[in-house]
Amino acid sequence: MIRWWKSKTITKLVYCWQRFRVGWWNSRGKNREARMIRRQFYHSIWRDAAKRFDAEMTVLSGDIVEVVREGYRVRFLQNDTPLDDYVTLKVAADKPLTYRLMQDEGIATAPFAVFSLDNIEKGLRFLDETEGDCIVKPAQGWGGVGVTTGIKTHAQLATAAAAASVYGGEIIVQKQVYGDCYRIVFLNGKLLDAVVRRSPSVMADGTRTVSQLVEQLNQRRLEQGSNLSQALLSTDLDMKSTLTQQGLSLASQPSKGT
């Protein structure tokens, strides 16, 4: 068997394909429509918040809004606020640094290794030494972009690494921990809220393929707007990996009720 991931040239070609695919996905008309829905959702959030405090909300440009009350003004970019300064956000986006800071505070984190396409062997060794599945993701950033789960083989890791490298040169491979994802909001050390985020799913009708079912769900998300979701499902590498673990593909036609 040809181990293509040992060829830096082929690995770079896979990277170029993944970069092209991301650009194509982001440019789709439906994604532009979804971004507008998300923008309108945050406009309404800040407009309602301003109204509660007898303040005035103005859209300055696109996603940027300004709230003014009694001569004081504050600006927001969707869910970004002035409460977190630039350096704090940079630290939060640096996953290896965040893990280290958590460990220093006695908070457990899953084992991980940092590598790049140029030293992919380091990532492969970590995969070989880790019991169970792994996850591959960019070392910088947030929002779940470039993340692929269910990594079991060298070929899967190399492909996922090429996808993650679209968002930065450094890549993380980490032991995967299964369970629900929780988003927790703290302010000055006080817990304000917690939200559980479960994996999306579709229900088979016995006639449509998985790809068609996903497209149907995305259309429903557009029609219902932020009442259902603020984003569309992407048929990315992570979705394909998740389907593979279930013995399916985007072209599969599962039986009704699956």
C-alpha positions as CSV (number, residue, x, y, z in Angstrom):
1,M,0.0,0.0,0.0
2,I,1.3,3.5,-0.9
3,R,1.6,5.6,2.2
4,W,0.8,8.9,0.4
5,W,1.1,10.9,3.7
6,K,4.9,10.2,3.6
7,S,5.1,12.4,0.5
8,K,5.2,16.1,1.4
9,T,4.2,16.9,-2.2
10,I,1.0,14.8,-2.1
11,T,0.2,16.1,1.4
12,K,0.5,19.6,0.1
13,L,-1.8,18.8,-2.8
14,V,-4.4,17.5,-0.3
15,Y,-4.0,20.7,1.6
16,C,-4.6,22.7,-1.6
17,W,-7.8,20.7,-2.3
18,Q,-9.1,21.3,1.3
19,R,-8.3,25.0,1.0
20,F,-10.2,25.2,-2.3
21,R,-13.1,23.3,-0.8
22,V,-13.4,25.7,2.2
23,G,-13.4,28.7,-0.2
24,W,-16.1,27.1,-2.3
25,W,-18.3,26.2,0.7
26,N,-18.1,29.8,2.1
27,S,-19.0,31.3,-1.2
28,R,-22.2,29.3,-1.7
29,G,-25.4,31.4,-1.8
30,K,-27.0,29.5,1.0
31,N,-24.1,30.2,3.3
32,R,-24.3,33.9,2.5
33,E,-28.0,33.7,3.4
34,A,-27.2,31.9,6.6
35,R,-24.7,34.5,7.6
36,M,-27.3,37.2,7.1
37,I,-29.7,35.3,9.4
38,R,-27.0,35.1,12.0
39,R,-26.3,38.9,11.6
40,Q,-30.0,39.7,12.0
41,F,-30.2,37.5,15.1
42,Y,-27.5,39.4,16.9
43,H,-28.9,42.7,15.8
44,S,-32.2,41.7,17.5
45,I,-30.4,40.5,20.6
46,W,-28.6,43.8,21.1
47,R,-31.6,45.9,20.1
48,D,-33.7,44.1,22.8
49,A,-31.0,44.4,25.4
50,A,-30.7,48.2,24.6
51,K,-34.4,48.6,24.9
52,R,-34.4,47.0,28.4
53,F,-32.1,49.7,29.6
54,D,-33.7,52.7,27.7
55,A,-30.6,52.8,25.4
56,E,-30.4,53.2,21.7
57,M,-28.9,50.6,19.4
58,T,-27.5,51.5,16.0
59,V,-26.0,49.3,13.3
60,L,-22.7,50.9,12.5
61,S,-21.6,48.5,9.7
62,G,-22.6,44.9,9.0
63,D,-22.1,42.9,12.2
64,I,-20.9,45.9,14.3
65,V,-23.5,47.6,16.4
66,E,-23.3,50.5,18.9
67,V,-25.4,50.9,22.1
68,V,-25.7,54.5,23.5
69,R,-27.2,55.6,26.8
70,E,-26.8,58.9,28.6
71,G,-23.6,59.8,26.7
72,Y,-22.0,56.4,27.2
73,R,-21.4,54.1,24.3
74,V,-20.3,50.5,23.8
75,R,-19.8,48.5,20.6
76,F,-20.4,44.8,19.9
77,L,-19.5,42.4,17.1
78,Q,-22.1,39.7,17.2
79,N,-21.2,37.9,20.5
80,D,-17.9,39.7,20.9
81,T,-17.9,42.4,23.6
82,P,-15.3,44.8,25.1
83,L,-15.3,42.7,28.3
84,D,-12.6,40.5,26.8
85,D,-9.6,42.4,25.6
86,Y,-7.5,41.5,22.6
87,V,-4.8,39.6,24.5
88,T,-7.4,37.5,26.4
89,L,-9.0,36.5,23.1
90,K,-5.6,35.6,21.7
91,V,-4.9,33.4,24.7
92,A,-8.3,31.7,24.4
93,A,-7.7,31.0,20.7
94,D,-4.3,29.4,21.4
95,K,-5.4,25.9,22.3
96,P,-2.0,24.5,23.5
97,L,-1.5,27.5,25.7
98,T,-5.1,27.2,27.1
99,Y,-4.6,23.6,27.9
100,R,-1.3,24.3,29.7
101,L,-3.0,27.1,31.7
102,M,-5.8,24.7,32.6
103,Q,-3.4,22.1,33.7
104,D,-1.6,24.6,35.9
105,E,-4.9,25.2,37.7
106,G,-5.4,21.5,38.2
107,I,-8.1,21.1,35.5
108,A,-7.8,17.8,33.6
109,T,-7.3,18.0,29.8
110,A,-7.1,15.2,27.2
111,P,-3.5,14.3,26.1
112,F,-2.4,16.0,22.9
113,A,0.5,16.7,20.6
114,V,1.3,19.6,18.4
115,F,2.7,19.0,14.9
116,S,2.6,20.4,11.4
117,L,2.4,19.0,7.9
118,D,6.2,19.2,7.7
119,N,6.7,17.0,10.8
120,I,3.5,14.9,10.5
121,E,5.5,11.9,11.9
122,K,5.0,13.4,15.4
123,G,1.3,13.3,15.0
124,L,1.4,9.8,13.6
125,R,3.4,8.6,16.6
126,F,0.9,10.1,19.0
127,L,-1.9,8.3,17.2
128,D,-0.1,5.0,17.4
129,E,0.6,5.5,21.2
130,T,-3.0,6.5,22.0
131,E,-5.7,4.0,22.9
132,G,-9.0,4.8,21.1
133,D,-9.9,7.5,18.6
134,C,-8.3,10.9,18.2
135,I,-9.4,14.3,17.1
136,V,-7.4,16.6,14.8
137,K,-7.9,20.4,14.8
138,P,-6.0,23.7,14.2
139,A,-3.9,24.8,17.1
140,Q,-5.2,28.3,16.8
141,G,-8.8,29.5,16.5
142,W,-12.3,28.6,17.7
143,G,-15.7,27.8,16.3
144,G,-15.1,24.2,15.4
145,V,-13.5,25.0,12.0
146,G,-11.0,22.5,10.7
147,V,-11.9,19.9,13.3
148,T,-12.1,16.2,12.4
149,T,-13.2,13.5,14.9
150,G,-12.9,9.7,14.9
151,I,-9.3,9.5,13.7
152,K,-8.1,5.9,13.7
153,T,-5.6,5.5,10.9
154,H,-2.5,7.3,9.5
155,A,-4.4,8.1,6.3
156,Q,-7.3,9.7,8.3
157,L,-4.9,11.7,10.4
158,A,-3.0,13.0,7.3
159,T,-6.1,14.0,5.5
160,A,-7.5,15.7,8.7
161,A,-4.2,17.5,9.2
162,A,-4.3,18.9,5.7
163,A,-7.8,20.2,6.4
164,A,-6.8,21.7,9.7
165,S,-3.7,23.4,8.2
166,V,-6.0,25.6,6.1
167,Y,-6.5,27.5,9.3
168,G,-2.9,27.6,10.5
169,G,0.4,25.8,10.3
170,E,0.3,24.3,13.7
171,I,-2.0,21.3,14.2
172,I,-3.2,19.4,17.3
173,V,-3.9,15.7,17.6
174,Q,-5.7,14.9,20.8
175,K,-7.3,11.9,22.5
176,Q,-11.0,12.1,21.8
177,V,-13.4,12.2,24.7
178,Y,-16.9,11.3,23.9
179,G,-19.9,13.1,25.5
180,D,-22.0,16.2,25.3
181,C,-20.4,19.6,24.7
182,Y,-21.2,22.3,27.2
183,R,-20.7,26.1,26.7
184,I,-20.3,27.8,30.1
185,V,-20.5,31.6,30.6
186,F,-18.7,33.2,33.5
187,L,-18.5,36.9,34.5
188,N,-16.0,37.9,37.2
189,G,-15.8,34.3,38.4
190,K,-19.6,33.9,38.6
191,L,-21.4,31.3,36.5
192,L,-24.1,33.0,34.5
193,D,-25.4,30.3,32.2
194,A,-24.6,26.9,30.7
195,V,-25.8,25.5,27.4
196,V,-25.5,21.9,26.1
197,R,-24.7,21.5,22.4
198,R,-25.6,18.1,21.0
199,S,-24.5,16.7,17.7
200,P,-26.8,17.4,14.8
201,S,-28.7,14.5,13.2
202,V,-31.1,13.7,10.4
203,M,-33.9,11.1,10.2
204,A,-33.9,8.9,7.2
205,D,-37.2,8.6,5.1
206,G,-36.2,5.5,3.1
207,T,-36.0,7.4,-0.2
208,R,-33.4,10.2,0.2
209,T,-29.6,9.9,0.4
210,V,-27.8,11.3,3.5
211,S,-26.6,14.2,1.3
212,Q,-30.2,15.0,0.3
213,L,-31.4,14.7,4.0
214,V,-28.6,17.2,5.0
215,E,-29.6,19.5,2.2
216,Q,-33.3,19.3,3.3
217,L,-32.3,20.1,6.9
218,N,-30.2,23.1,5.8
219,Q,-33.2,24.4,3.8
220,R,-35.4,24.1,6.9
221,R,-32.8,26.0,8.9
222,L,-32.9,28.8,6.4
223,E,-36.7,28.9,6.3
224,Q,-37.0,28.9,10.1
225,G,-34.0,31.2,10.7
226,S,-32.5,31.6,14.2
227,N,-35.5,29.9,15.7
228,L,-33.9,26.6,14.6
229,S,-30.2,27.4,14.0
230,Q,-27.8,30.2,13.0
231,A,-25.6,28.0,10.7
232,L,-25.8,25.3,8.1
233,L,-24.5,21.8,8.3
234,S,-21.3,21.4,6.2
235,T,-20.6,18.2,4.4
236,D,-17.0,18.5,5.5
237,L,-14.4,15.9,6.5
238,D,-15.7,15.6,10.0
239,M,-19.2,14.7,8.7
240,K,-17.8,12.2,6.4
241,S,-15.7,10.7,9.2
242,T,-18.7,10.5,11.5
243,L,-20.8,8.8,8.7
244,T,-17.9,6.3,8.1
245,Q,-18.0,5.3,11.8
246,Q,-21.7,4.4,11.2
247,G,-21.0,2.4,8.1
248,L,-22.5,5.2,5.9
249,S,-21.5,7.8,3.4
250,L,-23.2,10.9,1.9
251,A,-24.4,8.7,-0.9
252,S,-26.0,6.1,1.4
253,Q,-29.8,5.7,1.4
254,P,-30.6,4.5,5.0
255,S,-33.8,2.7,5.7
256,K,-36.7,4.7,7.1
257,G,-36.4,5.7,10.7
258,T,-32.6,5.4,10.8
